[in-house]
Amino acid sequence: MKKHVLLLVAALGAAMPALAAEFKFGYVKIERIYSESAPALAAQKKLEREFAPRETELKRMAERAKALQAQLGKKIDDAARRAQERELSALEREYQAKLREFRDDLNQRRNEEFASVQERANRIVRLIAEREQYDLILQDAVYVNPKLDITPRVLKELER
């Protein structure tokens, strides 16, 4: 039995260079697709436009809180101080709640927008794989030889 296993391992070892020569590999850096492709840049601009009013409101609230804190540093009577402290406390709670909601909504919308970018990129990768007869195309790897990187071709196809 051990002889059969050794013969099989030896045969596979000898055949690996021939198999590797026939096997065509490719790699796509998905981070570049998300940061450099026209659809990803368009999605980012769309999100910025969509969320700009809420971001402006958050900035306005932060400025108001800063102004209230500055006023609390000045000499004022106790009643005015308590009123400003209550206002500041309420403003900070409201700000934190709106900030959480803003971040959640932005993350959800970003995921939605970038899912369509990834879907489109995956279609293009499949087209390139079929057209150029790739056997395997990876998206995540610890190290990849740069000559296997087909990301520039995918980016070019996404521009169309």
C-alpha positions as a Markdown table, in Angstrom:
| # | Residue | x | y | z |
|---|---|---|---|---|
| 1 | Met | 0.0 | 0.0 | 0.0 |
| 2 | Lys | 2.8 | 2.5 | 0.9 |
| 3 | Lys | 4.4 | 1.8 | -2.5 |
| 4 | His | 1.2 | 2.8 | -4.3 |
| 5 | Val | 1.0 | 6.0 | -2.4 |
| 6 | Leu | 4.7 | 6.8 | -3.0 |
| 7 | Leu | 4.3 | 6.0 | -6.8 |
| 8 | Leu | 1.2 | 8.2 | -6.9 |
| 9 | Val | 2.9 | 11.1 | -5.2 |
| 10 | Ala | 5.9 | 10.7 | -7.5 |
| 11 | Ala | 3.7 | 10.7 | -10.6 |
| 12 | Leu | 1.8 | 13.8 | -9.4 |
| 13 | Gly | 5.1 | 15.5 | -8.6 |
| 14 | Ala | 6.4 | 14.9 | -12.1 |
| 15 | Ala | 3.1 | 16.0 | -13.7 |
| 16 | Met | 2.8 | 19.3 | -11.7 |
| 17 | Pro | 5.0 | 21.3 | -14.0 |
| 18 | Ala | 3.1 | 20.2 | -17.0 |
| 19 | Leu | -0.2 | 20.9 | -15.3 |
| 20 | Ala | 1.0 | 24.3 | -14.2 |
| 21 | Ala | 2.1 | 25.2 | -17.7 |
| 22 | Glu | -1.4 | 24.5 | -19.0 |
| 23 | Phe | -3.2 | 26.2 | -16.2 |
| 24 | Lys | -3.8 | 30.0 | -16.7 |
| 25 | Phe | -4.1 | 32.1 | -13.5 |
| 26 | Gly | -5.2 | 35.6 | -13.0 |
| 27 | Tyr | -5.7 | 38.0 | -10.1 |
| 28 | Val | -7.9 | 41.1 | -9.5 |
| 29 | Lys | -7.2 | 43.7 | -6.8 |
| 30 | Ile | -10.8 | 44.5 | -5.7 |
| 31 | Glu | -9.6 | 47.4 | -3.6 |
| 32 | Arg | -8.4 | 49.1 | -6.9 |
| 33 | Ile | -11.7 | 48.4 | -8.5 |
| 34 | Tyr | -13.5 | 50.1 | -5.5 |
| 35 | Ser | -11.1 | 53.1 | -5.5 |
| 36 | Glu | -10.2 | 53.7 | -9.2 |
| 37 | Ser | -13.1 | 52.5 | -11.4 |
| 38 | Ala | -15.5 | 54.9 | -13.0 |
| 39 | Pro | -18.6 | 53.2 | -11.5 |
| 40 | Ala | -17.1 | 53.2 | -8.0 |
| 41 | Leu | -16.1 | 56.9 | -8.3 |
| 42 | Ala | -19.6 | 57.7 | -9.5 |
| 43 | Ala | -21.1 | 55.8 | -6.6 |
| 44 | Gln | -19.0 | 57.7 | -4.2 |
| 45 | Lys | -20.0 | 61.1 | -5.6 |
| 46 | Lys | -23.7 | 60.0 | -5.5 |
| 47 | Leu | -23.3 | 59.1 | -1.8 |
| 48 | Glu | -21.6 | 62.4 | -1.1 |
| 49 | Arg | -24.4 | 64.3 | -2.7 |
| 50 | Glu | -27.1 | 62.2 | -1.0 |
| 51 | Phe | -25.6 | 62.6 | 2.5 |
| 52 | Ala | -24.3 | 66.1 | 2.3 |
| 53 | Pro | -27.3 | 67.8 | 3.9 |
| 54 | Arg | -27.2 | 65.4 | 6.9 |
| 55 | Glu | -23.4 | 65.9 | 7.2 |
| 56 | Thr | -23.9 | 69.7 | 7.2 |
| 57 | Glu | -26.5 | 69.4 | 9.9 |
| 58 | Leu | -24.1 | 67.3 | 12.0 |
| 59 | Lys | -21.4 | 70.0 | 11.5 |
| 60 | Arg | -23.9 | 72.7 | 12.5 |
| 61 | Met | -24.8 | 70.8 | 15.7 |
| 62 | Ala | -21.1 | 70.3 | 16.6 |
| 63 | Glu | -20.4 | 74.0 | 16.1 |
| 64 | Arg | -23.4 | 74.9 | 18.4 |
| 65 | Ala | -22.1 | 72.5 | 21.1 |
| 66 | Lys | -18.6 | 74.1 | 20.8 |
| 67 | Ala | -20.2 | 77.6 | 21.2 |
| 68 | Leu | -22.2 | 76.4 | 24.3 |
| 69 | Gln | -19.0 | 75.0 | 25.9 |
| 70 | Ala | -17.2 | 78.3 | 25.3 |
| 71 | Gln | -20.1 | 80.2 | 26.9 |
| 72 | Leu | -20.0 | 77.8 | 29.9 |
| 73 | Gly | -16.3 | 78.9 | 30.4 |
| 74 | Lys | -17.4 | 82.4 | 30.9 |
| 75 | Lys | -18.7 | 83.9 | 34.2 |
| 76 | Ile | -22.5 | 83.6 | 34.1 |
| 77 | Asp | -25.1 | 83.2 | 36.8 |
| 78 | Asp | -26.1 | 79.8 | 38.1 |
| 79 | Ala | -29.5 | 79.7 | 36.4 |
| 80 | Ala | -28.1 | 80.5 | 33.0 |
| 81 | Arg | -25.3 | 78.0 | 33.5 |
| 82 | Arg | -27.8 | 75.2 | 34.4 |
| 83 | Ala | -29.9 | 76.1 | 31.3 |
| 84 | Gln | -26.8 | 76.0 | 29.1 |
| 85 | Glu | -25.6 | 72.7 | 30.6 |
| 86 | Arg | -29.1 | 71.2 | 30.0 |
| 87 | Glu | -29.1 | 72.5 | 26.4 |
| 88 | Leu | -25.5 | 71.2 | 25.8 |
| 89 | Ser | -26.4 | 67.8 | 27.3 |
| 90 | Ala | -29.5 | 67.5 | 25.1 |
| 91 | Leu | -27.6 | 68.7 | 22.1 |
| 92 | Glu | -24.9 | 66.1 | 22.7 |
| 93 | Arg | -27.4 | 63.3 | 23.0 |
| 94 | Glu | -29.2 | 64.4 | 19.8 |
| 95 | Tyr | -25.8 | 64.7 | 18.0 |
| 96 | Gln | -24.7 | 61.2 | 19.0 |
| 97 | Ala | -28.1 | 59.7 | 18.0 |
| 98 | Lys | -28.0 | 61.5 | 14.6 |
| 99 | Leu | -24.3 | 60.6 | 14.1 |
| 100 | Arg | -25.1 | 56.9 | 14.7 |
| 101 | Glu | -28.1 | 57.0 | 12.4 |
| 102 | Phe | -26.0 | 58.8 | 9.7 |
| 103 | Arg | -23.2 | 56.3 | 9.9 |
| 104 | Asp | -25.6 | 53.3 | 9.8 |
| 105 | Asp | -27.5 | 54.8 | 6.8 |
| 106 | Leu | -24.3 | 55.7 | 5.0 |
| 107 | Asn | -22.8 | 52.2 | 5.5 |
| 108 | Gln | -26.0 | 50.6 | 4.2 |
| 109 | Arg | -26.1 | 52.8 | 1.2 |
| 110 | Arg | -22.4 | 52.3 | 0.5 |
| 111 | Asn | -22.9 | 48.6 | 0.7 |
| 112 | Glu | -25.8 | 48.8 | -1.8 |
| 113 | Glu | -23.9 | 51.0 | -4.2 |
| 114 | Phe | -20.7 | 49.0 | -4.1 |
| 115 | Ala | -22.5 | 45.7 | -4.4 |
| 116 | Ser | -23.6 | 46.8 | -7.9 |
| 117 | Val | -20.0 | 47.8 | -8.7 |
| 118 | Gln | -18.7 | 44.4 | -7.6 |
| 119 | Glu | -21.4 | 42.6 | -9.5 |
| 120 | Arg | -20.5 | 44.5 | -12.7 |
| 121 | Ala | -16.8 | 43.9 | -12.1 |
| 122 | Asn | -17.4 | 40.2 | -11.5 |
| 123 | Arg | -19.3 | 40.0 | -14.9 |
| 124 | Ile | -16.3 | 41.6 | -16.6 |
| 125 | Val | -13.9 | 39.3 | -14.9 |
| 126 | Arg | -16.0 | 36.3 | -16.1 |
| 127 | Leu | -16.0 | 37.8 | -19.7 |
| 128 | Ile | -12.2 | 38.2 | -19.6 |
| 129 | Ala | -11.8 | 34.7 | -18.2 |
| 130 | Glu | -13.9 | 33.2 | -20.9 |
| 131 | Arg | -12.4 | 35.3 | -23.7 |
| 132 | Glu | -8.8 | 34.8 | -22.7 |
| 133 | Gln | -9.4 | 31.2 | -21.4 |
| 134 | Tyr | -8.3 | 31.6 | -17.8 |
| 135 | Asp | -8.7 | 28.6 | -15.6 |
| 136 | Leu | -8.7 | 30.5 | -12.3 |
| 137 | Ile | -9.0 | 34.2 | -11.3 |
| 138 | Leu | -8.6 | 35.1 | -7.6 |
| 139 | Gln | -9.6 | 38.3 | -5.8 |
| 140 | Asp | -7.9 | 37.9 | -2.4 |
| 141 | Ala | -4.4 | 36.6 | -1.9 |
| 142 | Val | -1.5 | 37.2 | 0.4 |
| 143 | Tyr | 0.9 | 37.6 | -2.5 |
| 144 | Val | 0.5 | 37.5 | -6.2 |
| 145 | Asn | 3.1 | 37.9 | -8.9 |
| 146 | Pro | 2.3 | 41.2 | -10.6 |
| 147 | Lys | 2.4 | 39.6 | -14.1 |
| 148 | Leu | -0.8 | 37.7 | -13.1 |
| 149 | Asp | -2.7 | 40.9 | -12.2 |
| 150 | Ile | -5.5 | 41.6 | -14.6 |
| 151 | Thr | -6.9 | 44.5 | -12.6 |
| 152 | Pro | -5.9 | 47.1 | -15.3 |
| 153 | Arg | -7.9 | 45.2 | -17.9 |
| 154 | Val | -10.9 | 45.0 | -15.6 |
| 155 | Leu | -10.6 | 48.8 | -14.9 |
| 156 | Lys | -10.4 | 49.5 | -18.7 |
| 157 | Glu | -13.5 | 47.4 | -19.3 |
| 158 | Leu | -15.4 | 49.2 | -16.5 |
| 159 | Glu | -14.7 | 52.5 | -18.2 |
| 160 | Arg | -16.9 | 51.5 | -21.1 |
